[in-house]
Amino acid sequence: MLAVTHHANTIRSPGTLDALAAELADGRYWLAQKLIVAKGRTRRFAGAFAIARKPELIEFLADAIDRGDLREMLIAAEWTDGEPNLVVHVGEDGSFAIHTLASAYIDP
């Protein structure tokens, strides 16, 4: 998921959670708390991981925003091989950035 954010050809930034929800297709999403631990030259993922359907995802994000407990994370539409087609970067400040590969836009 992290690689897509570094190599995406298309980036959109919905201003609100409702705008983000409108951009996402129905389906399952993988969530990863974006926590990378570095020890020397070695980097590894050390955050939490979950899978949720779109309504659960939006409800989770809304609750976190309301509580003031939104954590930085990456969210990817479920994929079967290679890299995900869509990755959302969620900032602790409630910002959203949708990263897609040019050939892989998912229409909601």
Secondary structure, 3 states (H helix, E strand, C coil): CHHHHHHCCEEECCCCHHHHHHHCCCCEEEEEECCEEEECCEEEECCCEEEEEHHHHHHHHHHHHHHCCCCCEEEEECCCCCCCCEEEEECCCCCEEEEECHHHCCCC
